Amino acid sequence: MRLVQFLLLTCALGFASTLTNTGFGANDPNVIIPANALSFDTQSISLSVLPGNQVQVVIDLDYDNGGATINNYGVPNVNQNLEPFGYLNGSISLATGDLFFYDPSVPLTQSCANNNAGYCVPAAQNSSLQYAVVLDGGNGLTTGALYQIGAGTGDVSLENASTALGRNASGDTFRPQQTVLVTANAGPLTDWSGTERICDAATDKGCVANGAQYAITLTFNAPAAFISALTNGQLGVEFSAADCGNAVLAGNPTPEPGTLGTIAAGLGMVGFGLARRRRKN
């Protein structure tokens, strides 16, 4: 039995997946203000399972044309946050959204900029959201931690873009109904600890892939149910580059080709181990 458990863990650790925004760049239709596409645009989200029941997520993105302020930048192993920045002459202040994991069996819906069909993107429904990782802590939430969402957890509430910005949604060019943040709620928190690290291509050229300006690395502990659901394709991932609901990237990550062989080999070894045990018995 221990051999089987070890081999199953080996299969899980072979999981790696990347969700890519094919429209990333200056003409990305997912960005609500195309002229400012490189101010806040999600490029990709990469996920992998690490030893010790940990999950690592790397988000590559552009943020304010490289002008965002970094807290504690350059200090190793310190939680860091992308600070809010202003656009439209400083009339709106933005921060990154939180990272969400959802049930992909629930169909995605359309999230639109003030009902403008030209700026609609697939997004997860609130009823399908299962977990969130907080990118900018405070108000009872911890930066980098994984939180569970759903009936009976009693720990978090959801905020859409309109609420997050505290503005009248009807007059602004963002996706007002897009869920972008979790906030603390009454009751005991259901969370798993984690860390956040941010690096930028200007000072660390090896940290960011494919020409993006920033990489946000989230490394968090996760329950067995989360890891099982992730590796079995039962969790989709969603992220908004800004909490106005801008540059939303959502999809169901699947194992990359290089990891499929690892998983298949691991499952084969599990079957061999079980057959061997039967022969011995």
Contacts in CASP RR format, 6 or more apart in sequence:
PFRMAT RR
TARGET T0000
AUTHOR 0000-0000-0000
METHOD contacts of the structure
MODEL  1
MRLVQFLLLTCALGFASTLTNTGFGANDPNVIIPANALSFDTQSISLSVL
PGNQVQVVIDLDYDNGGATINNYGVPNVNQNLEPFGYLNGSISLATGDLF
FYDPSVPLTQSCANNNAGYCVPAAQNSSLQYAVVLDGGNGLTTGALYQIG
AGTGDVSLENASTALGRNASGDTFRPQQTVLVTANAGPLTDWSGTERICD
AATDKGCVANGAQYAITLTFNAPAAFISALTNGQLGVEFSAADCGNAVLA
GNPTPEPGTLGTIAAGLGMVGFGLARRRRKN
3 273 0 8 1.000
4 270 0 8 1.000
4 273 0 8 1.000
4 274 0 8 1.000
7 266 0 8 1.000
7 269 0 8 1.000
7 270 0 8 1.000
7 273 0 8 1.000
8 270 0 8 1.000
10 262 0 8 1.000
10 266 0 8 1.000
10 269 0 8 1.000
11 231 0 8 1.000
11 262 0 8 1.000
11 263 0 8 1.000
11 266 0 8 1.000
11 267 0 8 1.000
11 270 0 8 1.000
12 49 0 8 1.000
12 227 0 8 1.000
12 228 0 8 1.000
12 231 0 8 1.000
13 49 0 8 1.000
13 50 0 8 1.000
13 51 0 8 1.000
14 48 0 8 1.000
14 49 0 8 1.000
14 255 0 8 1.000
14 259 0 8 1.000
14 262 0 8 1.000
14 263 0 8 1.000
15 47 0 8 1.000
15 48 0 8 1.000
15 49 0 8 1.000
15 230 0 8 1.000
15 231 0 8 1.000
15 255 0 8 1.000
15 259 0 8 1.000
15 263 0 8 1.000
16 46 0 8 1.000
16 47 0 8 1.000
16 48 0 8 1.000
16 49 0 8 1.000
16 255 0 8 1.000
16 256 0 8 1.000
16 258 0 8 1.000
16 259 0 8 1.000
17 46 0 8 1.000
17 47 0 8 1.000
17 48 0 8 1.000
17 253 0 8 1.000
17 254 0 8 1.000
17 255 0 8 1.000
17 256 0 8 1.000
17 259 0 8 1.000
18 44 0 8 1.000
18 45 0 8 1.000
18 46 0 8 1.000
18 47 0 8 1.000
18 253 0 8 1.000
18 256 0 8 1.000
19 44 0 8 1.000
19 45 0 8 1.000
19 46 0 8 1.000
19 47 0 8 1.000
19 237 0 8 1.000
19 249 0 8 1.000
19 251 0 8 1.000
19 253 0 8 1.000
20 43 0 8 1.000
20 44 0 8 1.000
21 28 0 8 1.000
21 30 0 8 1.000
21 41 0 8 1.000
21 42 0 8 1.000
21 43 0 8 1.000
21 44 0 8 1.000
21 247 0 8 1.000
21 249 0 8 1.000
23 29 0 8 1.000
23 30 0 8 1.000
24 41 0 8 1.000
24 42 0 8 1.000
24 43 0 8 1.000
24 44 0 8 1.000
24 212 0 8 1.000
25 37 0 8 1.000
25 38 0 8 1.000
25 41 0 8 1.000
25 62 0 8 1.000
26 34 0 8 1.000
26 37 0 8 1.000
26 38 0 8 1.000
27 34 0 8 1.000
27 37 0 8 1.000
28 34 0 8 1.000
28 37 0 8 1.000
28 41 0 8 1.000
28 247 0 8 1.000
29 118 0 8 1.000
29 119 0 8 1.000
30 41 0 8 1.000
30 42 0 8 1.000
30 121 0 8 1.000
30 246 0 8 1.000
30 247 0 8 1.000
30 248 0 8 1.000
30 249 0 8 1.000
31 37 0 8 1.000
31 40 0 8 1.000
31 41 0 8 1.000
31 246 0 8 1.000
31 247 0 8 1.000
32 113 0 8 1.000
32 119 0 8 1.000
32 173 0 8 1.000
32 174 0 8 1.000
32 175 0 8 1.000
32 244 0 8 1.000
32 245 0 8 1.000
32 246 0 8 1.000
33 39 0 8 1.000
33 87 0 8 1.000
33 173 0 8 1.000
36 87 0 8 1.000
37 62 0 8 1.000
38 62 0 8 1.000
38 65 0 8 1.000
38 213 0 8 1.000
39 62 0 8 1.000
39 63 0 8 1.000
39 64 0 8 1.000
39 65 0 8 1.000
39 85 0 8 1.000
39 87 0 8 1.000
40 61 0 8 1.000
40 62 0 8 1.000
40 63 0 8 1.000
40 64 0 8 1.000
40 94 0 8 1.000
40 241 0 8 1.000
40 242 0 8 1.000
40 246 0 8 1.000
40 247 0 8 1.000
41 61 0 8 1.000
41 62 0 8 1.000
41 241 0 8 1.000
41 246 0 8 1.000
41 247 0 8 1.000
42 59 0 8 1.000
42 60 0 8 1.000
42 61 0 8 1.000
42 239 0 8 1.000
42 240 0 8 1.000
42 241 0 8 1.000
42 247 0 8 1.000
42 248 0 8 1.000
42 249 0 8 1.000
43 60 0 8 1.000
43 61 0 8 1.000
43 62 0 8 1.000
43 209 0 8 1.000
43 210 0 8 1.000
43 211 0 8 1.000
43 212 0 8 1.000
44 59 0 8 1.000
44 60 0 8 1.000
44 209 0 8 1.000
44 210 0 8 1.000
44 212 0 8 1.000
44 249 0 8 1.000
45 57 0 8 1.000
45 58 0 8 1.000
45 59 0 8 1.000
45 60 0 8 1.000
45 99 0 8 1.000
45 237 0 8 1.000
45 239 0 8 1.000
45 249 0 8 1.000
45 253 0 8 1.000
46 57 0 8 1.000
46 58 0 8 1.000
46 59 0 8 1.000
46 60 0 8 1.000
47 55 0 8 1.000
47 56 0 8 1.000
47 57 0 8 1.000
47 230 0 8 1.000
47 237 0 8 1.000
47 253 0 8 1.000
48 55 0 8 1.000
48 56 0 8 1.000
49 55 0 8 1.000
49 56 0 8 1.000
49 227 0 8 1.000
49 230 0 8 1.000
49 231 0 8 1.000
50 56 0 8 1.000
50 219 0 8 1.000
52 221 0 8 1.000
53 221 0 8 1.000
53 222 0 8 1.000
53 223 0 8 1.000
53 224 0 8 1.000
53 227 0 8 1.000
54 219 0 8 1.000
54 220 0 8 1.000
54 221 0 8 1.000
54 222 0 8 1.000
55 146 0 8 1.000
55 219 0 8 1.000
55 220 0 8 1.000
55 222 0 8 1.000
55 226 0 8 1.000
55 227 0 8 1.000
55 230 0 8 1.000
56 217 0 8 1.000
56 218 0 8 1.000
56 219 0 8 1.000
57 99 0 8 1.000
57 133 0 8 1.000
57 217 0 8 1.000
57 218 0 8 1.000
57 219 0 8 1.000
57 237 0 8 1.000
58 215 0 8 1.000
58 216 0 8 1.000
58 217 0 8 1.000
58 218 0 8 1.000
59 99 0 8 1.000
59 215 0 8 1.000
59 216 0 8 1.000
59 218 0 8 1.000
59 239 0 8 1.000
60 208 0 8 1.000
60 209 0 8 1.000
60 210 0 8 1.000
60 211 0 8 1.000
60 212 0 8 1.000
60 214 0 8 1.000
60 215 0 8 1.000
61 96 0 8 1.000
61 212 0 8 1.000
61 213 0 8 1.000
61 214 0 8 1.000
61 216 0 8 1.000
61 241 0 8 1.000
61 247 0 8 1.000
62 212 0 8 1.000
62 213 0 8 1.000
62 214 0 8 1.000
62 241 0 8 1.000
63 82 0 8 1.000
63 85 0 8 1.000
63 96 0 8 1.000
63 213 0 8 1.000
63 214 0 8 1.000
63 241 0 8 1.000
64 85 0 8 1.000
64 86 0 8 1.000
65 213 0 8 1.000
66 200 0 8 1.000
66 202 0 8 1.000
66 213 0 8 1.000
66 214 0 8 1.000
67 85 0 8 1.000
68 82 0 8 1.000
68 83 0 8 1.000
68 85 0 8 1.000
68 214 0 8 1.000
69 82 0 8 1.000
69 83 0 8 1.000
69 85 0 8 1.000
70 80 0 8 1.000
70 81 0 8 1.000
70 82 0 8 1.000
70 83 0 8 1.000
70 198 0 8 1.000
70 200 0 8 1.000
71 80 0 8 1.000
71 81 0 8 1.000
71 83 0 8 1.000
72 78 0 8 1.000
72 79 0 8 1.000
72 80 0 8 1.000
73 80 0 8 1.000
73 198 0 8 1.000
73 200 0 8 1.000
77 195 0 8 1.000
77 197 0 8 1.000
78 197 0 8 1.000
79 143 0 8 1.000
79 144 0 8 1.000
79 195 0 8 1.000
79 196 0 8 1.000
79 197 0 8 1.000
80 196 0 8 1.000
80 197 0 8 1.000
80 198 0 8 1.000
81 95 0 8 1.000
81 135 0 8 1.000
81 136 0 8 1.000
81 137 0 8 1.000
81 143 0 8 1.000
81 196 0 8 1.000
81 198 0 8 1.000
82 95 0 8 1.000
82 96 0 8 1.000
82 135 0 8 1.000
82 136 0 8 1.000
82 198 0 8 1.000
82 214 0 8 1.000
82 216 0 8 1.000
83 95 0 8 1.000
84 93 0 8 1.000
84 94 0 8 1.000
84 95 0 8 1.000
85 93 0 8 1.000
85 94 0 8 1.000
86 92 0 8 1.000
86 93 0 8 1.000
86 94 0 8 1.000
87 94 0 8 1.000
92 165 0 8 1.000
92 167 0 8 1.000
92 172 0 8 1.000
92 244 0 8 1.000
93 165 0 8 1.000
94 165 0 8 1.000
94 242 0 8 1.000
94 243 0 8 1.000
94 244 0 8 1.000
94 246 0 8 1.000
95 135 0 8 1.000
95 136 0 8 1.000
95 242 0 8 1.000
95 243 0 8 1.000
96 135 0 8 1.000
96 136 0 8 1.000
96 216 0 8 1.000
96 240 0 8 1.000
96 241 0 8 1.000
96 242 0 8 1.000
96 243 0 8 1.000
97 135 0 8 1.000
97 136 0 8 1.000
97 164 0 8 1.000
97 180 0 8 1.000
97 181 0 8 1.000
97 239 0 8 1.000
97 240 0 8 1.000
97 241 0 8 1.000
97 242 0 8 1.000
97 243 0 8 1.000
97 245 0 8 1.000
98 132 0 8 1.000
98 133 0 8 1.000
98 134 0 8 1.000
98 135 0 8 1.000
98 136 0 8 1.000
98 180 0 8 1.000
98 181 0 8 1.000
98 182 0 8 1.000
98 239 0 8 1.000
99 132 0 8 1.000
99 133 0 8 1.000
99 135 0 8 1.000
99 218 0 8 1.000
99 237 0 8 1.000
99 238 0 8 1.000
99 239 0 8 1.000
100 124 0 8 1.000
100 129 0 8 1.000
100 131 0 8 1.000
100 132 0 8 1.000
100 179 0 8 1.000
100 237 0 8 1.000
100 238 0 8 1.000
100 239 0 8 1.000
101 129 0 8 1.000
101 130 0 8 1.000
101 131 0 8 1.000
101 132 0 8 1.000
101 226 0 8 1.000
101 230 0 8 1.000
101 235 0 8 1.000
101 236 0 8 1.000
101 237 0 8 1.000
101 238 0 8 1.000
102 124 0 8 1.000
102 125 0 8 1.000
102 128 0 8 1.000
102 129 0 8 1.000
102 130 0 8 1.000
102 235 0 8 1.000
102 236 0 8 1.000
102 237 0 8 1.000
102 238 0 8 1.000
102 250 0 8 1.000
103 128 0 8 1.000
103 129 0 8 1.000
103 130 0 8 1.000
103 234 0 8 1.000
103 235 0 8 1.000
103 236 0 8 1.000
104 128 0 8 1.000
104 233 0 8 1.000
104 234 0 8 1.000
104 235 0 8 1.000
104 236 0 8 1.000
104 251 0 8 1.000
104 252 0 8 1.000
105 128 0 8 1.000
105 234 0 8 1.000
106 124 0 8 1.000
106 125 0 8 1.000
106 127 0 8 1.000
106 128 0 8 1.000
107 125 0 8 1.000
108 122 0 8 1.000
108 123 0 8 1.000
108 124 0 8 1.000
108 125 0 8 1.000
108 250 0 8 1.000
108 251 0 8 1.000
109 122 0 8 1.000
109 123 0 8 1.000
109 124 0 8 1.000
109 125 0 8 1.000
110 120 0 8 1.000
110 121 0 8 1.000
110 122 0 8 1.000
110 123 0 8 1.000
111 120 0 8 1.000
111 121 0 8 1.000
111 122 0 8 1.000
111 123 0 8 1.000
111 175 0 8 1.000
111 177 0 8 1.000
111 178 0 8 1.000
111 245 0 8 1.000
111 248 0 8 1.000
112 118 0 8 1.000
112 119 0 8 1.000
112 120 0 8 1.000
112 121 0 8 1.000
112 175 0 8 1.000
113 119 0 8 1.000
113 120 0 8 1.000
113 173 0 8 1.000
113 174 0 8 1.000
113 175 0 8 1.000
114 169 0 8 1.000
114 170 0 8 1.000
114 171 0 8 1.000
114 172 0 8 1.000
114 173 0 8 1.000
114 174 0 8 1.000
114 176 0 8 1.000
119 175 0 8 1.000
121 175 0 8 1.000
121 248 0 8 1.000
121 250 0 8 1.000
122 250 0 8 1.000
122 251 0 8 1.000
123 175 0 8 1.000
123 178 0 8 1.000
123 179 0 8 1.000
123 238 0 8 1.000
123 248 0 8 1.000
123 250 0 8 1.000
124 179 0 8 1.000
124 236 0 8 1.000
124 238 0 8 1.000
124 250 0 8 1.000
126 158 0 8 1.000
126 179 0 8 1.000
129 149 0 8 1.000
129 150 0 8 1.000
129 158 0 8 1.000
129 179 0 8 1.000
130 148 0 8 1.000
130 149 0 8 1.000
130 150 0 8 1.000
130 229 0 8 1.000
130 235 0 8 1.000
131 146 0 8 1.000
131 147 0 8 1.000
131 148 0 8 1.000
131 149 0 8 1.000
131 226 0 8 1.000
131 235 0 8 1.000
132 146 0 8 1.000
132 147 0 8 1.000
132 149 0 8 1.000
132 156 0 8 1.000
132 182 0 8 1.000
133 144 0 8 1.000
133 145 0 8 1.000
133 146 0 8 1.000
133 147 0 8 1.000
133 218 0 8 1.000
133 220 0 8 1.000
134 141 0 8 1.000
134 142 0 8 1.000
134 143 0 8 1.000
134 144 0 8 1.000
134 145 0 8 1.000
134 147 0 8 1.000
134 182 0 8 1.000
135 143 0 8 1.000
135 144 0 8 1.000
135 196 0 8 1.000
135 216 0 8 1.000
135 218 0 8 1.000
136 143 0 8 1.000
137 143 0 8 1.000
137 144 0 8 1.000
138 184 0 8 1.000
139 183 0 8 1.000
139 184 0 8 1.000
140 184 0 8 1.000
140 189 0 8 1.000
141 147 0 8 1.000
141 156 0 8 1.000
141 182 0 8 1.000
141 183 0 8 1.000
141 184 0 8 1.000
141 189 0 8 1.000
142 191 0 8 1.000
142 193 0 8 1.000
142 194 0 8 1.000
143 196 0 8 1.000
144 193 0 8 1.000
144 194 0 8 1.000
144 195 0 8 1.000
144 196 0 8 1.000
144 218 0 8 1.000
144 220 0 8 1.000
145 191 0 8 1.000
145 192 0 8 1.000
145 193 0 8 1.000
145 194 0 8 1.000
145 220 0 8 1.000
146 191 0 8 1.000
146 192 0 8 1.000
146 194 0 8 1.000
146 220 0 8 1.000
146 221 0 8 1.000
146 222 0 8 1.000
146 226 0 8 1.000
147 155 0 8 1.000
147 156 0 8 1.000
147 182 0 8 1.000
147 189 0 8 1.000
147 190 0 8 1.000
147 191 0 8 1.000
148 155 0 8 1.000
148 156 0 8 1.000
148 190 0 8 1.000
148 191 0 8 1.000
149 156 0 8 1.000
149 158 0 8 1.000
149 182 0 8 1.000
153 190 0 8 1.000
154 185 0 8 1.000
154 186 0 8 1.000
154 187 0 8 1.000
154 188 0 8 1.000
154 190 0 8 1.000
155 184 0 8 1.000
155 185 0 8 1.000
155 187 0 8 1.000
155 188 0 8 1.000
155 189 0 8 1.000
155 190 0 8 1.000
155 191 0 8 1.000
156 182 0 8 1.000
156 183 0 8 1.000
156 184 0 8 1.000
156 185 0 8 1.000
156 189 0 8 1.000
157 182 0 8 1.000
157 183 0 8 1.000
157 184 0 8 1.000
157 185 0 8 1.000
158 179 0 8 1.000
158 181 0 8 1.000
158 182 0 8 1.000
158 183 0 8 1.000
159 179 0 8 1.000
159 180 0 8 1.000
159 181 0 8 1.000
159 182 0 8 1.000
159 183 0 8 1.000
160 176 0 8 1.000
160 177 0 8 1.000
160 178 0 8 1.000
160 179 0 8 1.000
160 180 0 8 1.000
161 169 0 8 1.000
161 174 0 8 1.000
161 175 0 8 1.000
161 176 0 8 1.000
161 177 0 8 1.000
161 178 0 8 1.000
161 180 0 8 1.000
161 240 0 8 1.000
161 243 0 8 1.000
161 244 0 8 1.000
161 245 0 8 1.000
162 168 0 8 1.000
162 169 0 8 1.000
162 176 0 8 1.000
162 177 0 8 1.000
164 180 0 8 1.000
164 181 0 8 1.000
164 243 0 8 1.000
164 244 0 8 1.000
165 172 0 8 1.000
165 174 0 8 1.000
165 243 0 8 1.000
165 244 0 8 1.000
169 176 0 8 1.000
169 177 0 8 1.000
170 176 0 8 1.000
172 244 0 8 1.000
174 244 0 8 1.000
174 245 0 8 1.000
174 246 0 8 1.000
175 244 0 8 1.000
175 245 0 8 1.000
175 246 0 8 1.000
175 248 0 8 1.000
178 240 0 8 1.000
178 245 0 8 1.000
178 248 0 8 1.000
180 240 0 8 1.000
180 243 0 8 1.000
180 244 0 8 1.000
180 245 0 8 1.000
181 243 0 8 1.000
192 220 0 8 1.000
192 221 0 8 1.000
192 222 0 8 1.000
192 223 0 8 1.000
193 220 0 8 1.000
193 221 0 8 1.000
194 218 0 8 1.000
194 219 0 8 1.000
194 220 0 8 1.000
194 221 0 8 1.000
195 218 0 8 1.000
195 219 0 8 1.000
195 220 0 8 1.000
196 216 0 8 1.000
196 217 0 8 1.000
196 218 0 8 1.000
197 216 0 8 1.000
197 217 0 8 1.000
197 219 0 8 1.000
198 214 0 8 1.000
198 215 0 8 1.000
198 216 0 8 1.000
198 217 0 8 1.000
199 207 0 8 1.000
199 208 0 8 1.000
199 214 0 8 1.000
199 215 0 8 1.000
199 217 0 8 1.000
200 207 0 8 1.000
200 208 0 8 1.000
200 213 0 8 1.000
200 214 0 8 1.000
200 215 0 8 1.000
201 207 0 8 1.000
201 208 0 8 1.000
201 211 0 8 1.000
201 212 0 8 1.000
201 213 0 8 1.000
201 214 0 8 1.000
202 213 0 8 1.000
207 215 0 8 1.000
208 214 0 8 1.000
208 215 0 8 1.000
209 215 0 8 1.000
222 230 0 8 1.000
226 235 0 8 1.000
228 234 0 8 1.000
229 235 0 8 1.000
230 253 0 8 1.000
231 255 0 8 1.000
233 252 0 8 1.000
233 253 0 8 1.000
233 254 0 8 1.000
235 252 0 8 1.000
235 253 0 8 1.000
236 250 0 8 1.000
236 251 0 8 1.000
236 252 0 8 1.000
236 253 0 8 1.000
237 250 0 8 1.000
237 251 0 8 1.000
237 252 0 8 1.000
237 253 0 8 1.000
238 248 0 8 1.000
238 249 0 8 1.000
238 250 0 8 1.000
238 251 0 8 1.000
239 248 0 8 1.000
239 249 0 8 1.000
239 250 0 8 1.000
240 246 0 8 1.000
240 247 0 8 1.000
240 248 0 8 1.000
240 249 0 8 1.000
241 247 0 8 1.000
241 248 0 8 1.000
255 263 0 8 1.000
END
